[in-house]
Amino acid sequence: MFVVRRVWRQLTEPGPRAGSGEQRRRHRLLASLLLVIVVLGAASAGVQLALVTDFAPTFTTILVALAALLLAYGLLRRGYYLPAALLTIAVTTAVPLLNLLINPADLVAEAYLIVPALLTVTLLPERAVAPALAVIVAAALIAAMVVGGGTVPERELGALFLLALTSLLLLVVLRHRGRLEQDRRAALAESEANFRALAENANDGILVVQDGNVVFANRRAGDLVGVDAGSLIGQPFTDYVHPDCRAAVAERYQRRMAGKSVGDHYELSLMGPGEQRVPVDINAGRTTWRGRPAGLAAVRDIRERLAAEAETRKLSSALQQTADAVVITDRRGVIEYVNPAFERITGYSREAALGRRPSLLKSGKQGEHFYRNLWETITGGGVFSEVFVNRRKDGSFYYEEKTITPLKDADGHITHFIATGKDISERMRAHERLQFMAHHDALTQLPNRALFMDRLKQALGRARWHGRLVAVMFMDLDRFKVINDSHGHDTGDRLLQELSGRLRHTLRERDTVARFGGDEFAILLDDVAAAGDVAELAEKLLRAFAEPVAVNGREVFTTASIGISMFPADGEATGTLLKHADVAMYRAKELGKNTFQFYSKDMSARAFERLTLETSLRRALERDEFRLLYQPQMDLDSGRLLGFEALLRWQHPDLGLVNPGDIIPVLEETGLVVPVGEWVLRTACVQARVWSGDDDGRRWVSVNVTGRELNAAGFVDRVEQAVAEAGLTTGALQLEITESALMHNTERIQATLETLKALGVRLAIDDFGTGYSSLVYLKRFPIHVLKIDGAFVHSVPGSPDDTAIVRSIVALGRSFGLSVIAEGVETERQLDFLREQGCEAVQGFLLAPPLPAEALPEFVHDFERRRRQA
């Protein structure tokens, strides 16, 4: 039975053009009637076929009628209700009339005219019923007259009278039903109007959903999803539900409309403007809308509520998780709330603290006046902030930086007090530690510069009063940077700590040793009898430093250079004595390190000269005083000119042409080597552009680069920019780096060299063989060229040692697949020897001395002429 009912509902389902509930009801009714009539007509045709042996016109009429009714059913399924209804009435009218014409004695055919009359009243709109009934009665009258030969027989007249009377009664019933329907619709319209008025003024969104589509929505519902309420009508309600919630909401709706139990109150999210998620609270239920079941939902925006709840949770979580102790008391001071930080700091559990007063923490270290001032402040509405000395549950004392704030109600009356406190015991201890650290070095625990200068000032005051001597020593470790870079900063720190201990043990108790930073130490010798005592102590210090230091399982050796100034001979001010000791220390380094020097006036003169040189160097770049000379490099096999090495010179206005050996160290120390190096790079690249067009552009320019330049930020970018601005390719540039430059910050330098190699820049190790760990560099760094230092070339082939070294370097370069260039070639004998060893290229005075840029064109011309003649 369930299967039959389900099939019947599918067969009578309204078409897609059916809109309102009334239309859908009429569509379903017409479909049901058509199916009944078709089934009965098919049964009648079957009876006719069984009873009549020969072809009967009535059988044909039934078949035609069935075909027409099936056509009407097809029109109805496509939503064309009125054409289907008219066709149904016409067919049911025509069949009895045709049967009457075929068989005038068939009184059953006359009775069947009641069927189209009933269908007319049932299926057609009210205004079309009367004309349709009139047409049916007129058609019956005409058929009766045809059968009666122009007159209406008595029996047909009775049937016509009965048909007319039935039609009249149907009109009366229809009119009465129309008035009832009109009253019902009016009541429904009034009810709907009242509902709309209430819904439009509601603060919540109101939705009525029928068959899954929205049939009513108030203004507030439209606001929630960011559209006009009218735009919602006729749309599936799930289109405005967030995708995460659609499946659950659709299932709830279907279960509710099926009459199943489902929760009426729940929360979900709608799709707001810009696909914004709008959380809402839903109260849903069943209702009737225009005579058909529907779903009713009251939708409330809960964003403010959720935000308030989140804010409350955040504040609660903040109180729970804050590192500060929080206590809330009532107006009498009874504790109502403590957070976990209070429990952790004080040792009192929440249960132990609630209902008690904060006085359970009193230590007795602060008097009654303190607490009286506290209560007068907070009960007067003020905020009290102070450092409390409290006692924990275990009896230990702690310092608490606490603020107590009154909490007031809307009328301004104090209802509670909120106290927030921070345990600052560690800060108090740290303050003492900071006082120490402010005057001591963090690594060695020695006095720092500030404390040293203060003690020196006091010592000078005592020396003036008693007529005694004071000595100031300035000490700097030799090669400490090498130790730091090769063994790591941790080893360097351990070394400084060990040497600091040796200094303390070597000096007298009344003397002061301070660390000024890095590897610099200052020593104050108070109450000195004679300068000889100071020299004896300096020698003692140097002997103490000569002993190796065991660090991380290895022995580290270091020495020191010491400069000494004496009060009052070398100055009477603290700054002067320290400066002169510093000058003397630099003099000790110049004399070979691991020694000490007393200050003398000529040292200041040399220091002044160095300062003057530094100042002049700072202005040399601005005044365009630097010059570049170029020394050619030649290929030994082909005799071809490979390129030129750019050599820096300083054209000093007073000193003349200054060699790089005198200025490069100063440039390195001052940091000027970076801007000067950039000038050299740009100038050399521009000059190289002059000769790059010759010889198929295969000549390069070779530029020397220091370690400081390689470590400077943006070095690779400056190389690319210089080459690009000069219009060169990166293959026309060769950078020469000394072995010593590769010893520091090797990882960063390796990354820089790898990048340069990837760009096509040639890389050469300059003065190869004079540094350390050469094989390590050849294996680790992306090198193209080895340059043999001229000091080795100078004595070949006469010196067996230098000859062996040159042979080894050439063989080493060839085994690593590197080019080898020999510097300082001055004789044909040296040239022949290098050619025999397989050296690829040379440069030196035999070929040409360093030349100014303007002399290069003539040199290139003569060189190429001689090469062609050879």
Sequence and secondary structure as in RCSB ss.txt:
>XXXX:A:sequence
MFVVRRVWRQLTEPGPRAGSGEQRRRHRLLASLLLVIVVLGAASAGVQLALVTDFAPTFTTILVALAALLLAYGL
LRRGYYLPAALLTIAVTTAVPLLNLLINPADLVAEAYLIVPALLTVTLLPERAVAPALAVIVAAALIAAMVVGGG
TVPERELGALFLLALTSLLLLVVLRHRGRLEQDRRAALAESEANFRALAENANDGILVVQDGNVVFANRRAGDLV
GVDAGSLIGQPFTDYVHPDCRAAVAERYQRRMAGKSVGDHYELSLMGPGEQRVPVDINAGRTTWRGRPAGLAAVR
DIRERLAAEAETRKLSSALQQTADAVVITDRRGVIEYVNPAFERITGYSREAALGRRPSLLKSGKQGEHFYRNLW
ETITGGGVFSEVFVNRRKDGSFYYEEKTITPLKDADGHITHFIATGKDISERMRAHERLQFMAHHDALTQLPNRA
LFMDRLKQALGRARWHGRLVAVMFMDLDRFKVINDSHGHDTGDRLLQELSGRLRHTLRERDTVARFGGDEFAILL
DDVAAAGDVAELAEKLLRAFAEPVAVNGREVFTTASIGISMFPADGEATGTLLKHADVAMYRAKELGKNTFQFYS
KDMSARAFERLTLETSLRRALERDEFRLLYQPQMDLDSGRLLGFEALLRWQHPDLGLVNPGDIIPVLEETGLVVP
VGEWVLRTACVQARVWSGDDDGRRWVSVNVTGRELNAAGFVDRVEQAVAEAGLTTGALQLEITESALMHNTERIQ
ATLETLKALGVRLAIDDFGTGYSSLVYLKRFPIHVLKIDGAFVHSVPGSPDDTAIVRSIVALGRSFGLSVIAEGV
ETERQLDFLREQGCEAVQGFLLAPPLPAEALPEFVHDFERRRRQA
>XXXX:A:secstr
 HHHHHHHHHHT   TT  SHHHHHHHHHHHHHHHHHHHHHHHHHHHHHHH SS  HHHHHHHHHHHHHHHHHHH
HHTT HHHHHHHHHHHHHHHHHHHHHH TT HHHHHTTHHHHHHHHHHS HHHHHHHHHHHHHHHHHHHHHHTTT
S  HHHHHHHHHHHHHHHHHHHHHHHHHHHHHHHHHHHHHHHHHHHHHHHT SSEEEEEETTEEEEE HHHHHHH
TS HHHHTTSBGGGGB TTTHHHHHHHHHHHHTT    SEEEEEEE GGG EEEEEEEEEEEEETTEEEEEEEEE
E HHHHHHHHHHHHHHHHHHH SSEEEEEETT  EEEE HHHHHHH   HHHHTTS GGGGB S S HHHHHHHH
HHHHTT  EEEEEEEE TTS EEEEEEEEEEEE TTS EEEEEEEEEE HHHHHHHHHHHHHTTB TTT  B HH
HHHHHHHHHHHHHHHHT EEEEEEEEEETHHHHHHHH HHHHHHHHHHHHHHHHHHS TT EEEEEETTEEEEEE
EEES HHHHHHHHHHHHHHHHS EEETTEEE  EEEEEEEEETTT SSHHHHHHHHHHHHHHHHHTTSSSEEE  
HHHHHHHHHHHHHHHHHHHHTTTT EEEEEEEEEETTT  EEEEEEEEEEEETTTEEE HHHHHHHHHHHTTHHH
HHHHHHHHHHHHHHHHHTGGGG  EEEEEE HHHHHSTTHHHHHHHHHHHHT  GGGEEEEEEGGGGGSSHHHHH
HHHHHHHHHT EEEEEEETSSS HHHHHHHS   EEEE HHHHTTTTT HHHHHHHHHHHHHHHHTT EEEE   
 SHHHHHHHHHHT  EE STTT   EEGGGHHHHHHHHHHHHHH 
